[in-house]
């Protein structure tokens, strides 16, 4: 039998703007269903601003081995720099025989 949980609206304080915001029952249910353990720390507006800031710090690159396009958190210094996706990096650098 599935457990029935009643969620009630809660007032939280945003760590960015310090304004109060409502954590709705629907949002709480979403957190519960996803297994998220911590309450949100930012209001909706500050979450959107923070997400845009974080996403703007990523740069699109193409893996030098397989050609897959991915994101990195640094600006490649040279346009022709060889950057590898995780799988290709692991194969090329971590699965080498000892002593190489």
MODELLER restraints for C-alpha pairs under 7 A, 6 or more apart:
rsr = mdl.restraints
at = mdl.atoms
rsr.add(forms.Gaussian(group=physical.xy_distance, feature=features.Distance(at['CA:7:A'], at['CA:25:A']), mean=4.88, stdev=0.5))
rsr.add(forms.Gaussian(group=physical.xy_distance, feature=features.Distance(at['CA:7:A'], at['CA:28:A']), mean=6.67, stdev=0.5))
rsr.add(forms.Gaussian(group=physical.xy_distance, feature=features.Distance(at['CA:8:A'], at['CA:25:A']), mean=5.29, stdev=0.5))
rsr.add(forms.Gaussian(group=physical.xy_distance, feature=features.Distance(at['CA:9:A'], at['CA:22:A']), mean=6.39, stdev=0.5))
rsr.add(forms.Gaussian(group=physical.xy_distance, feature=features.Distance(at['CA:9:A'], at['CA:23:A']), mean=5.66, stdev=0.5))
rsr.add(forms.Gaussian(group=physical.xy_distance, feature=features.Distance(at['CA:9:A'], at['CA:24:A']), mean=4.67, stdev=0.5))
rsr.add(forms.Gaussian(group=physical.xy_distance, feature=features.Distance(at['CA:9:A'], at['CA:25:A']), mean=5.34, stdev=0.5))
rsr.add(forms.Gaussian(group=physical.xy_distance, feature=features.Distance(at['CA:10:A'], at['CA:22:A']), mean=5.60, stdev=0.5))
rsr.add(forms.Gaussian(group=physical.xy_distance, feature=features.Distance(at['CA:10:A'], at['CA:23:A']), mean=5.13, stdev=0.5))
rsr.add(forms.Gaussian(group=physical.xy_distance, feature=features.Distance(at['CA:10:A'], at['CA:24:A']), mean=6.69, stdev=0.5))
rsr.add(forms.Gaussian(group=physical.xy_distance, feature=features.Distance(at['CA:11:A'], at['CA:20:A']), mean=6.31, stdev=0.5))
rsr.add(forms.Gaussian(group=physical.xy_distance, feature=features.Distance(at['CA:11:A'], at['CA:21:A']), mean=5.61, stdev=0.5))
rsr.add(forms.Gaussian(group=physical.xy_distance, feature=features.Distance(at['CA:11:A'], at['CA:22:A']), mean=4.65, stdev=0.5))
rsr.add(forms.Gaussian(group=physical.xy_distance, feature=features.Distance(at['CA:11:A'], at['CA:23:A']), mean=6.16, stdev=0.5))
rsr.add(forms.Gaussian(group=physical.xy_distance, feature=features.Distance(at['CA:12:A'], at['CA:20:A']), mean=5.49, stdev=0.5))
rsr.add(forms.Gaussian(group=physical.xy_distance, feature=features.Distance(at['CA:12:A'], at['CA:21:A']), mean=5.41, stdev=0.5))
rsr.add(forms.Gaussian(group=physical.xy_distance, feature=features.Distance(at['CA:12:A'], at['CA:22:A']), mean=6.22, stdev=0.5))
rsr.add(forms.Gaussian(group=physical.xy_distance, feature=features.Distance(at['CA:12:A'], at['CA:23:A']), mean=6.79, stdev=0.5))
rsr.add(forms.Gaussian(group=physical.xy_distance, feature=features.Distance(at['CA:13:A'], at['CA:19:A']), mean=5.63, stdev=0.5))
rsr.add(forms.Gaussian(group=physical.xy_distance, feature=features.Distance(at['CA:13:A'], at['CA:20:A']), mean=4.39, stdev=0.5))
rsr.add(forms.Gaussian(group=physical.xy_distance, feature=features.Distance(at['CA:13:A'], at['CA:21:A']), mean=6.18, stdev=0.5))
rsr.add(forms.Gaussian(group=physical.xy_distance, feature=features.Distance(at['CA:14:A'], at['CA:20:A']), mean=6.18, stdev=0.5))
rsr.add(forms.Gaussian(group=physical.xy_distance, feature=features.Distance(at['CA:14:A'], at['CA:21:A']), mean=6.97, stdev=0.5))
rsr.add(forms.Gaussian(group=physical.xy_distance, feature=features.Distance(at['CA:14:A'], at['CA:41:A']), mean=5.53, stdev=0.5))
rsr.add(forms.Gaussian(group=physical.xy_distance, feature=features.Distance(at['CA:14:A'], at['CA:42:A']), mean=4.45, stdev=0.5))
rsr.add(forms.Gaussian(group=physical.xy_distance, feature=features.Distance(at['CA:14:A'], at['CA:43:A']), mean=5.37, stdev=0.5))
rsr.add(forms.Gaussian(group=physical.xy_distance, feature=features.Distance(at['CA:15:A'], at['CA:41:A']), mean=5.80, stdev=0.5))
rsr.add(forms.Gaussian(group=physical.xy_distance, feature=features.Distance(at['CA:15:A'], at['CA:42:A']), mean=5.78, stdev=0.5))
rsr.add(forms.Gaussian(group=physical.xy_distance, feature=features.Distance(at['CA:16:A'], at['CA:42:A']), mean=6.42, stdev=0.5))
rsr.add(forms.Gaussian(group=physical.xy_distance, feature=features.Distance(at['CA:16:A'], at['CA:46:A']), mean=6.70, stdev=0.5))
rsr.add(forms.Gaussian(group=physical.xy_distance, feature=features.Distance(at['CA:21:A'], at['CA:43:A']), mean=5.87, stdev=0.5))
rsr.add(forms.Gaussian(group=physical.xy_distance, feature=features.Distance(at['CA:57:A'], at['CA:73:A']), mean=5.92, stdev=0.5))
rsr.add(forms.Gaussian(group=physical.xy_distance, feature=features.Distance(at['CA:58:A'], at['CA:71:A']), mean=5.76, stdev=0.5))
rsr.add(forms.Gaussian(group=physical.xy_distance, feature=features.Distance(at['CA:58:A'], at['CA:72:A']), mean=5.32, stdev=0.5))
rsr.add(forms.Gaussian(group=physical.xy_distance, feature=features.Distance(at['CA:58:A'], at['CA:73:A']), mean=4.60, stdev=0.5))
rsr.add(forms.Gaussian(group=physical.xy_distance, feature=features.Distance(at['CA:58:A'], at['CA:74:A']), mean=6.80, stdev=0.5))
rsr.add(forms.Gaussian(group=physical.xy_distance, feature=features.Distance(at['CA:59:A'], at['CA:71:A']), mean=5.33, stdev=0.5))
rsr.add(forms.Gaussian(group=physical.xy_distance, feature=features.Distance(at['CA:59:A'], at['CA:72:A']), mean=5.30, stdev=0.5))
rsr.add(forms.Gaussian(group=physical.xy_distance, feature=features.Distance(at['CA:59:A'], at['CA:73:A']), mean=6.26, stdev=0.5))
rsr.add(forms.Gaussian(group=physical.xy_distance, feature=features.Distance(at['CA:59:A'], at['CA:74:A']), mean=6.67, stdev=0.5))
rsr.add(forms.Gaussian(group=physical.xy_distance, feature=features.Distance(at['CA:59:A'], at['CA:75:A']), mean=6.46, stdev=0.5))
rsr.add(forms.Gaussian(group=physical.xy_distance, feature=features.Distance(at['CA:60:A'], at['CA:69:A']), mean=6.74, stdev=0.5))
rsr.add(forms.Gaussian(group=physical.xy_distance, feature=features.Distance(at['CA:60:A'], at['CA:70:A']), mean=5.66, stdev=0.5))
rsr.add(forms.Gaussian(group=physical.xy_distance, feature=features.Distance(at['CA:60:A'], at['CA:71:A']), mean=4.70, stdev=0.5))
rsr.add(forms.Gaussian(group=physical.xy_distance, feature=features.Distance(at['CA:60:A'], at['CA:72:A']), mean=6.60, stdev=0.5))
rsr.add(forms.Gaussian(group=physical.xy_distance, feature=features.Distance(at['CA:61:A'], at['CA:69:A']), mean=5.66, stdev=0.5))
rsr.add(forms.Gaussian(group=physical.xy_distance, feature=features.Distance(at['CA:61:A'], at['CA:70:A']), mean=5.44, stdev=0.5))
rsr.add(forms.Gaussian(group=physical.xy_distance, feature=features.Distance(at['CA:61:A'], at['CA:71:A']), mean=6.03, stdev=0.5))
rsr.add(forms.Gaussian(group=physical.xy_distance, feature=features.Distance(at['CA:62:A'], at['CA:68:A']), mean=5.63, stdev=0.5))
rsr.add(forms.Gaussian(group=physical.xy_distance, feature=features.Distance(at['CA:62:A'], at['CA:69:A']), mean=4.43, stdev=0.5))
rsr.add(forms.Gaussian(group=physical.xy_distance, feature=features.Distance(at['CA:62:A'], at['CA:70:A']), mean=6.23, stdev=0.5))
rsr.add(forms.Gaussian(group=physical.xy_distance, feature=features.Distance(at['CA:63:A'], at['CA:69:A']), mean=6.33, stdev=0.5))
rsr.add(forms.Gaussian(group=physical.xy_distance, feature=features.Distance(at['CA:63:A'], at['CA:83:A']), mean=5.54, stdev=0.5))
rsr.add(forms.Gaussian(group=physical.xy_distance, feature=features.Distance(at['CA:63:A'], at['CA:84:A']), mean=4.45, stdev=0.5))
rsr.add(forms.Gaussian(group=physical.xy_distance, feature=features.Distance(at['CA:63:A'], at['CA:85:A']), mean=5.38, stdev=0.5))
rsr.add(forms.Gaussian(group=physical.xy_distance, feature=features.Distance(at['CA:64:A'], at['CA:82:A']), mean=5.37, stdev=0.5))
rsr.add(forms.Gaussian(group=physical.xy_distance, feature=features.Distance(at['CA:64:A'], at['CA:83:A']), mean=5.61, stdev=0.5))
rsr.add(forms.Gaussian(group=physical.xy_distance, feature=features.Distance(at['CA:64:A'], at['CA:84:A']), mean=5.54, stdev=0.5))
rsr.add(forms.Gaussian(group=physical.xy_distance, feature=features.Distance(at['CA:65:A'], at['CA:84:A']), mean=6.50, stdev=0.5))
rsr.add(forms.Gaussian(group=physical.xy_distance, feature=features.Distance(at['CA:65:A'], at['CA:88:A']), mean=6.56, stdev=0.5))
